[in-house]
Amino acid sequence: MTTQQEALQAAQLFGVNGTLCRLAGEYDYNYRVKSNDGVQYILKIAAPDTALATLCLQNAALHWLKKQNVPFAIPVPQLCSAGTDIVLLANTYPTRLFAYVPGELLGNLPTHSDSLLKSLGTQLGYLSKALANFKPGNAKRALAWDFNQATWTREKLTFLSEEEQEIVAPFLQHFETLIAPQLPLLRQSIIHGDLNDYNILTTDDEVTGFIDFGDIIETATIAELAIALTYAMLHKSDPITAACHIIKAYHAQFPLRKKELAVLYYLIAMRLCMSVINSAERKRQQPSDPYLTISEAPAWQLLRQWQALAADEVFARFYQACDDFK
């Protein structure tokens, strides 16, 4: 556990003096820092057992994206006085300081216009294009949210009610038998891994930034789009049309392949299943923490909408949204 004073001392290691306020976070201690000269930063203090290799991977990806001159803002890691971008606070807590990314969270907007969704697709395409050339070596790691490591969902089905299991179980069965074996055969790359609507920043009806690269991993490239679509479709009366706006713009920047498009329906369903199972488990463990279940109700709503749609019908709509394929 770190104190406010220790957090201030951590910021000073990066040459920043000022004031700070605590932000929400599931694992890290997060602070917004305002320096005495008015510049804002985000200070992230990780748990002692956090793998340094994972933090180094996150930082390396962010430095890489900065060099690619991507058209969106990212939390660029800052260097401390010793020239490194990670310091150990009290010789225990891995600590980093990032440039502050301004904007309104996508999840806080009451509605999403067609132009905003198209902007999201375009920026996602730029992100996938930039990360496709990022080759840091083996970036595979243990991560429950990786589609390739989703077997835990079967083991935790009992956290759901019988009615909920009837919705989720068929999706899990199809994913396990038909989709999971295909994923290693698709394009592989480093992905952000958690582009939910609270990790996407907007300004004036455009997507202008991505934050929180904590779930970065090497996996099937199409997983990036599937995850972003899942959250962008929440609260939509017509989720397919919303998805098509994103897919069309994404495809224009980073051309999809037919085999990737063919698994998209089931990846979206699987992400929703992972989300509701995780929420059910965490709600039992920490029933008073709203941060852990913020997407639970809209996820169930979208999952029921998804259940009512035929996979081939969704594929046809997604296919229509793209002009050509490689």
C-alpha positions in Angstrom: 0.0 0.0 0.0 1.4 3.4 -0.9 0.6 6.8 0.7 -0.2 10.1 -1.0 3.2 11.3 0.2 5.0 8.3 -1.3 3.2 8.9 -4.6 4.4 12.5 -4.6 7.9 11.2 -4.0 7.5 8.8 -6.9 6.5 11.7 -9.2 9.6 13.6 -8.1 11.8 10.7 -9.2 10.6 11.7 -12.7 11.4 15.3 -12.1 7.8 16.4 -11.5 6.7 18.4 -8.6 3.1 19.3 -8.0 -0.2 18.0 -6.7 -2.0 14.8 -7.4 -5.4 13.2 -7.0 -6.3 9.4 -6.8 -8.0 7.8 -9.8 -10.0 4.6 -10.0 -8.1 1.4 -10.9 -8.6 -2.3 -10.6 -5.0 -3.3 -9.9 -2.7 -0.3 -10.0 -2.7 2.8 -7.8 -3.4 5.5 -10.3 -3.0 9.3 -9.8 -3.4 12.3 -12.0 -0.5 14.6 -11.3 -0.5 18.3 -12.1 3.0 19.8 -12.1 3.7 23.2 -10.7 4.1 24.5 -14.3 0.6 23.2 -15.3 1.5 20.0 -17.2 -0.6 16.9 -16.4 0.6 13.3 -16.1 -0.7 9.9 -15.0 1.3 8.1 -12.3 0.8 4.4 -12.1 2.1 2.4 -9.1 1.9 -1.3 -9.7 1.6 -4.1 -7.2 4.8 -5.7 -6.0 4.1 -9.0 -7.7 3.6 -7.3 -11.1 5.9 -8.9 -13.8 8.4 -6.3 -14.8 8.6 -7.9 -18.3 5.0 -7.1 -18.8 5.5 -3.5 -17.9 8.5 -3.3 -20.1 6.4 -4.7 -23.0 3.7 -2.1 -22.4 6.3 0.8 -22.4 8.1 -0.6 -25.4 4.8 -0.7 -27.4 4.0 2.9 -26.4 7.4 4.2 -27.4 7.0 2.3 -30.7 3.6 3.9 -31.4 5.1 7.3 -30.7 7.8 6.7 -33.3 5.2 5.7 -35.8 3.5 9.1 -35.6 0.1 7.6 -35.2 -2.8 10.0 -35.5 -4.1 9.5 -32.0 -2.8 10.3 -28.5 -1.3 7.7 -26.3 0.1 7.8 -22.7 3.8 8.1 -23.6 6.1 6.8 -20.7 8.3 9.5 -19.2 11.9 9.0 -18.2 13.2 9.3 -14.7 16.4 11.1 -13.7 18.3 7.9 -14.2 17.0 7.6 -17.8 14.7 4.7 -17.3 10.9 4.6 -17.7 10.3 2.3 -14.6 11.4 3.0 -11.1 10.9 0.9 -7.9 9.1 2.9 -5.3 10.4 2.0 -1.9 12.4 -0.8 -3.7 9.1 -2.6 -4.0 6.4 -1.0 -6.2 7.1 -0.7 -10.0 6.2 2.9 -10.8 5.7 4.7 -14.1 4.8 8.2 -15.2 2.9 8.8 -18.4 1.9 11.9 -20.4 -1.7 12.7 -19.7 -4.1 12.0 -22.6 -7.0 14.6 -22.7 -10.5 13.8 -23.9 -13.9 12.4 -22.9 -14.2 8.7 -22.4 -16.3 7.0 -25.0 -18.2 5.2 -22.3 -19.3 8.6 -20.7 -20.9 9.8 -23.9 -24.7 9.5 -23.9 -24.8 8.6 -27.6 -22.4 7.7 -30.4 -22.9 9.3 -33.8 -22.2 7.4 -37.0 -19.2 9.7 -37.6 -17.8 8.9 -34.2 -18.1 5.2 -34.8 -16.4 5.6 -38.2 -13.6 7.6 -36.5 -13.2 4.7 -34.0 -12.8 2.3 -36.9 -10.3 4.5 -38.6 -8.2 4.9 -35.5 -8.4 1.2 -34.7 -7.1 0.5 -38.2 -4.2 2.8 -37.7 -3.4 1.1 -34.4 -3.5 -2.4 -35.9 -1.3 -1.3 -38.8 1.3 0.3 -36.5 1.4 -2.7 -34.0 1.6 -5.2 -36.9 5.2 -4.1 -37.4 6.1 -4.1 -33.7 8.2 -7.2 -33.1 9.5 -7.3 -29.5 10.1 -11.0 -29.4 7.8 -13.5 -27.6 5.0 -11.4 -26.1 2.8 -14.4 -25.2 1.9 -14.4 -21.5 -0.7 -15.6 -19.1 -3.7 -13.4 -19.5 -7.3 -14.6 -18.6 -8.8 -12.2 -21.2 -6.8 -13.7 -24.1 -9.2 -15.7 -26.3 -6.6 -18.4 -26.5 -6.7 -18.8 -22.7 -10.5 -18.7 -22.2 -10.9 -22.3 -20.8 -11.6 -20.8 -17.4 -15.0 -19.7 -18.5 -16.2 -23.3 -18.7 -15.0 -23.9 -15.1 -16.8 -20.9 -13.8 -20.2 -21.2 -15.5 -21.8 -22.1 -12.2 -21.4 -18.5 -11.1 -24.4 -17.8 -13.5 -28.0 -18.7 -12.9 -29.6 -21.5 -14.9 -31.2 -19.1 -17.3 -28.0 -17.3 -17.8 -26.1 -20.6 -18.4 -28.6 -21.5 -21.1 -27.5 -18.4 -23.0 -23.8 -18.6 -22.4 -23.1 -22.4 -22.7 -23.9 -22.8 -26.4 -21.6 -19.9 -27.3 -18.8 -21.5 -25.2 -19.3 -24.8 -26.9 -19.1 -23.4 -30.4 -16.1 -21.3 -29.5 -14.2 -24.3 -28.0 -14.9 -26.7 -30.8 -14.9 -24.5 -33.9 -13.3 -21.1 -33.3 -10.4 -21.6 -30.8 -8.6 -24.1 -33.2 -8.7 -21.5 -36.0 -7.2 -18.6 -34.0 -3.5 -19.7 -34.3 -4.0 -19.9 -38.1 -5.0 -16.3 -38.4 -2.7 -13.2 -38.5 -0.9 -12.8 -35.2 0.4 -9.5 -33.7 0.7 -7.5 -30.5 -2.7 -5.9 -29.6 -3.8 -3.5 -27.0 -6.1 -6.2 -25.7 -8.7 -4.2 -23.8 -10.2 -1.4 -26.0 -13.4 -1.1 -23.9 -15.3 2.1 -24.0 -13.4 3.4 -20.9 -10.1 3.1 -22.6 -11.0 5.1 -25.7 -10.9 8.9 -25.6 -12.9 11.3 -27.8 -12.9 15.0 -28.6 -15.5 16.9 -30.7 -17.1 13.7 -32.0 -13.9 12.0 -33.0 -11.7 9.3 -31.4 -8.5 11.0 -30.4 -6.7 8.6 -28.0 -6.2 5.2 -26.5 -5.2 4.5 -22.9 -4.4 1.7 -20.5 -2.2 -0.9 -22.4 -2.2 -3.2 -19.4 -3.7 -6.2 -21.3 -1.2 -6.0 -24.2 -0.4 -9.4 -25.6 0.6 -11.3 -28.7 -2.5 -13.1 -30.1 -4.7 -13.2 -33.2 -4.9 -9.7 -34.6 -8.6 -9.8 -35.2 -9.1 -10.0 -31.4 -8.4 -6.3 -31.2 -11.3 -5.4 -33.5 -13.6 -8.0 -31.8 -13.0 -6.5 -28.4 -13.5 -2.9 -29.5 -16.7 -3.8 -31.3 -18.1 -5.6 -28.3 -18.0 -2.5 -26.1 -18.9 -0.1 -28.9 -22.1 -2.0 -29.5 -23.3 -1.7 -25.9 -26.4 0.3 -25.4 -27.3 0.2 -29.1 -30.7 -0.6 -30.4 -29.1 -1.6 -33.7 -25.7 -3.0 -32.8 -25.0 -4.5 -36.2 -25.3 -1.2 -38.0 -23.0 0.4 -35.4 -20.5 -2.4 -35.9 -20.6 -2.1 -39.7 -19.6 1.6 -39.4 -16.6 0.6 -37.4 -15.7 -2.4 -39.6 -15.9 -0.4 -42.9 -13.6 2.3 -41.6 -11.2 -0.2 -40.0 -11.0 -2.2 -43.2 -10.1 0.9 -45.2 -7.0 1.4 -43.0 -6.1 -2.2 -42.2 -7.7 -4.6 -44.7 -9.4 -7.6 -43.1 -9.3 -11.1 -44.4 -12.3 -13.3 -45.0 -11.2 -15.9 -42.4 -10.9 -13.2 -39.8 -14.3 -11.8 -40.6 -15.7 -15.3 -40.4 -14.8 -15.7 -36.7 -15.8 -12.2 -35.6 -19.4 -13.0 -34.6 -18.2 -15.7 -32.2 -15.3 -13.7 -30.8 -17.7 -10.9 -29.9 -20.0 -13.5 -28.3 -17.1 -15.0 -26.4 -15.9 -11.6 -25.1 -19.4 -10.9 -23.8 -19.5 -14.4 -22.1 -16.1 -13.8 -20.5 -17.3 -10.4 -19.3 -20.5 -11.6 -17.7 -18.9 -14.6 -16.1 -16.1 -12.5 -14.7 -18.6 -10.0 -13.4 -20.7 -12.7 -11.7 -17.6 -14.1 -9.9 -16.2 -10.7 -8.9 -19.6 -9.6 -7.6 -19.6 -12.5 -5.2 -16.1 -11.7 -4.0 -16.6 -7.9 -3.8 -20.3 -7.1 -4.0 -19.8 -3.4 -3.0 -17.3 -2.5 -5.8 -19.2 -1.0 -8.8 -16.0 -0.7 -10.8 -15.8 -4.4 -11.3 -19.3 -4.8 -12.7 -19.7 -1.5 -14.7 -20.5 -3.3 -18.0 -22.5 -6.2 -16.6 -26.1 -5.1 -17.4 -25.4 -3.8 -20.9 -23.3 -6.9 -21.6 -26.2 -9.1 -20.8 -28.5 -7.0 -23.0 -26.1 -7.2 -26.0 -25.6 -11.0 -25.4 -29.3 -11.5 -25.6 -29.5 -9.4 -28.8 -26.6 -11.5 -30.2 -28.3 -14.7 -29.3 -31.3 -13.6 -31.5 -29.1 -13.1 -34.5 -27.9 -15.8 -36.9 -24.1 -16.1 -37.3 -24.4 -16.2 -41.1 -26.7 -13.2 -41.2 -24.1 -11.2 -39.1 -21.3 -12.4 -41.4 -23.2 -11.2 -44.4 -23.7 -7.7 -43.0 -20.0 -7.5 -41.9 -18.9 -8.8 -45.4 -21.1 -6.1 -47.0 -19.4 -3.4 -45.0 -16.0 -4.3 -46.6 -15.4 -3.6 -50.3 -12.7 -6.2 -51.0 -10.5 -8.8 -49.2 -7.0 -10.1 -49.3 
